[in-house]
Amino acid sequence: MKKGIHPENYRPVVFKDMSNDDMFITRSTASTKDTIVLDGVEYPLIKVEISNTSHPFFTGKAKLVDTAGRVDKFLSRYGNRKK
């Protein structure tokens, strides 16, 4: 492995999934101003929108998110084309 290409400032960080409030601790170099106290220790906090505990691929719960009627537009254009 090459020397000097990896960051040296790894530290324990809490990642919090904002959709289901699940938290996990891992090492990261990401910077943040937020902190959280977990198990009596203060950690930097990084908020994420989706993680493995809320992602449909990992949970098996696929949900359809329709933004501005795109699904309806697609269905009206292409419909149910079974041959």
C-alpha positions as CSV (number, residue, x, y, z in Angstrom):
1,M,0.0,0.0,0.0
2,K,1.3,3.5,-0.8
3,K,2.3,5.7,2.0
4,G,0.8,9.1,2.6
5,I,-2.3,8.8,0.4
6,H,-4.8,8.0,3.2
7,P,-6.1,10.5,5.7
8,E,-4.7,10.3,9.2
9,N,-7.6,12.0,11.1
10,Y,-10.0,9.1,11.5
11,R,-12.1,9.3,14.6
12,P,-15.3,7.6,16.0
13,V,-18.4,9.3,14.6
14,V,-22.1,8.6,15.1
15,F,-24.2,8.3,11.9
16,K,-27.9,8.9,12.5
17,D,-30.5,7.8,10.0
18,M,-33.1,10.6,10.1
19,S,-35.9,8.4,8.7
20,N,-36.0,5.9,11.5
21,D,-33.6,7.4,14.2
22,D,-31.3,4.4,14.0
23,M,-27.7,5.3,15.0
24,F,-24.4,3.5,14.6
25,I,-20.8,4.4,15.4
26,T,-18.0,4.0,13.0
27,R,-14.7,5.7,12.1
28,S,-14.8,8.6,9.6
29,T,-12.9,11.7,8.5
30,A,-16.1,13.6,7.7
31,S,-16.4,17.0,9.4
32,T,-19.5,18.2,11.2
33,K,-20.5,20.8,13.8
34,D,-23.2,18.6,15.4
35,T,-22.4,16.4,18.4
36,I,-24.4,13.8,20.3
37,V,-23.8,12.0,23.7
38,L,-24.1,8.3,23.3
39,D,-23.3,5.9,26.2
40,G,-21.9,8.8,28.2
41,V,-19.4,9.8,25.5
42,E,-19.7,12.8,23.2
43,Y,-19.3,12.0,19.5
44,P,-19.5,14.1,16.3
45,L,-22.9,13.5,14.6
46,I,-23.5,13.1,10.9
47,K,-27.1,13.0,9.8
48,V,-28.0,10.8,6.8
49,E,-31.3,10.5,5.0
50,I,-31.1,6.8,4.3
51,S,-29.0,3.9,5.6
52,N,-29.1,0.1,5.5
53,T,-31.8,0.1,8.1
54,S,-34.2,2.2,6.0
55,H,-33.2,1.4,2.4
56,P,-35.8,-0.7,0.5
57,F,-33.2,-3.0,-0.9
58,F,-32.0,-4.1,2.6
59,T,-35.4,-4.0,4.3
60,G,-37.3,-5.7,1.5
61,K,-40.0,-3.1,1.6
62,A,-40.1,-1.4,-1.8
63,K,-42.0,1.8,-1.8
64,L,-42.9,4.0,-4.8
65,V,-42.0,7.6,-4.5
66,D,-43.8,9.7,-7.1
67,T,-42.3,13.1,-7.8
68,A,-44.5,15.5,-9.7
69,G,-46.6,12.7,-11.3
70,R,-43.7,11.1,-13.1
71,V,-45.1,7.6,-12.6
72,D,-48.5,8.6,-13.9
73,K,-46.9,10.3,-16.9
74,F,-44.9,7.2,-17.6
75,L,-47.9,4.9,-17.3
76,S,-50.0,7.2,-19.5
77,R,-47.3,7.3,-22.2
78,Y,-46.3,3.6,-22.2
79,G,-49.1,2.0,-20.2
80,N,-49.2,-1.7,-19.5
81,R,-47.6,-3.2,-22.6
82,K,-47.9,-6.9,-22.3
83,K,-47.5,-8.9,-25.5
